[in-house]
Amino acid sequence: MADFFIVLFKNKVFLAAAISWLIAQSIKVLLGIIREKRFNFKWFVGTGGMPSSHVAGVSALVTAVGLILGPESVIFAVSLVFAIIVMFDAQGVRQATGVQAEVLNEITDDIYFKRGLKEEKLKELIGHTQVEVLVGALLGIIVALLVCI
């Protein structure tokens, strides 16, 4: 089992993706501390925010695979399609879910104050803006270049 982790942490593709994710999540925590003048561990493990850690991870993944195996490899094609789906999901589907959560929370507030309904908020910061996705992608590409070259 120890051999598995030794081999895994020598894998440049894995390292690029993991380091990109870790940096992106750390940036979110730092921005949260600056913005709110406090620390909240949920910022480190949560979704949404600047930059997109999902996109940073898959951008690093596809870049590292392309650098190591070449853009003609089947693995590169699979990782590219995977990255495109994650980016679309991060900016599109999950962003729409966040907007829906915001509207539902407003409806819940209205019902709560008029009828005394038990209030339980939905998470609104789920998806990413186009800028958050772009910054995540650039972060992932830069980290992969630094790890693999």
NORDA-V286721 format. One record per residue. SS is DSSP state (hx for helix, st for strand, lp for the rest). PSI is psi in whole degrees, -180 to 180 (NA if undefined). OMEGA is omega in radians with two decimals (* if undefined). Layout:
SS|PSI|OMEGA  SS|PSI|OMEGA
This chain:
lp|-40|3.11  hx|-36|3.11  hx|-37|3.13  hx|-49|-3.11  hx|-35|3.09  hx|-47|3.12  hx|-43|-3.13  hx|-45|-3.10  lp|-2|2.97  lp|-9|-3.12  lp|114|-3.06  hx|-33|3.12  hx|-48|3.10  hx|-46|-3.12  hx|-44|-3.14  hx|-46|-3.14  hx|-45|-3.10  hx|-44|-3.14  hx|-41|3.11  hx|-46|3.12  hx|-46|-3.11  hx|-43|3.11  hx|-45|-3.14  hx|-45|3.13  hx|-38|3.13  hx|-39|3.08  hx|-42|3.11  hx|-43|3.13  hx|-47|-3.14  hx|-46|3.11  hx|-38|3.09  hx|-42|3.11  hx|-44|3.13  hx|-44|-3.08  hx|-44|-3.01  hx|-2|3.11  lp|34|3.10  lp|166|3.11  lp|138|3.06  lp|116|-3.10  lp|-27|3.13  hx|-27|3.11  hx|-30|-3.10  hx|-34|-3.09  hx|-6|-3.06  lp|173|3.13  lp|166|3.14  lp|169|3.08  lp|177|-3.06  lp|130|-0.24  lp|171|3.09  lp|116|3.13  hx|-30|3.08  hx|-47|-3.12  hx|-40|3.09  hx|-44|-3.13  hx|-47|-3.11  hx|-29|3.07  hx|-41|3.07  hx|-41|3.13  hx|-54|-3.07  hx|-36|3.11  hx|-46|3.14  hx|-42|3.11  hx|-43|3.12  hx|-40|3.13  hx|-39|-3.05  hx|-46|-3.06  hx|-15|-3.14  lp|152|-3.11  lp|-11|3.12  lp|-6|-3.09  lp|151|3.09  hx|-40|-3.14  hx|-38|3.09  hx|-46|-3.13  hx|-44|3.13  hx|-45|-3.11  hx|-33|3.09  hx|-46|3.10  hx|-43|3.09  hx|-45|-3.14  hx|-42|3.13  hx|-43|3.12  hx|-44|3.14  hx|-43|3.14  hx|-43|3.10  hx|-45|-3.13  hx|-44|-3.10  hx|-41|-3.07  hx|-33|-3.03  hx|-75|-3.01  hx|-49|-3.09  hx|-32|3.09  hx|-44|3.11  hx|-38|3.09  hx|-40|3.11  hx|-41|3.11  hx|-42|3.10  hx|-40|3.11  hx|-40|3.13  hx|-45|3.13  hx|-44|3.12  hx|-36|3.09  hx|-38|3.09  hx|-42|3.10  hx|-44|3.12  hx|-42|3.09  hx|-45|-3.13  hx|-46|3.13  hx|-41|-3.11  hx|-47|-3.07  hx|-23|-3.12  hx|-31|-3.02  hx|-5|3.14  lp|29|3.11  lp|143|3.07  lp|127|-3.04  lp|126|3.03  lp|113|-3.05  lp|144|3.00  lp|152|3.11  lp|124|-3.09  lp|-30|-3.12  lp|83|-3.08  lp|-47|-3.06  lp|-168|-3.06  lp|152|2.99  lp|169|3.12  hx|-36|3.13  hx|-42|3.12  hx|-38|3.09  hx|-45|3.14  hx|-46|3.13  hx|-40|3.07  hx|-43|3.14  hx|-45|3.12  hx|-42|3.10  hx|-47|3.14  hx|-43|-3.14  hx|-45|-3.14  hx|-45|3.14  hx|-43|3.13  hx|-40|3.10  hx|-43|3.14  hx|-37|-3.12  hx|-38|-2.97  hx|-17|-3.10  lp|NA|*
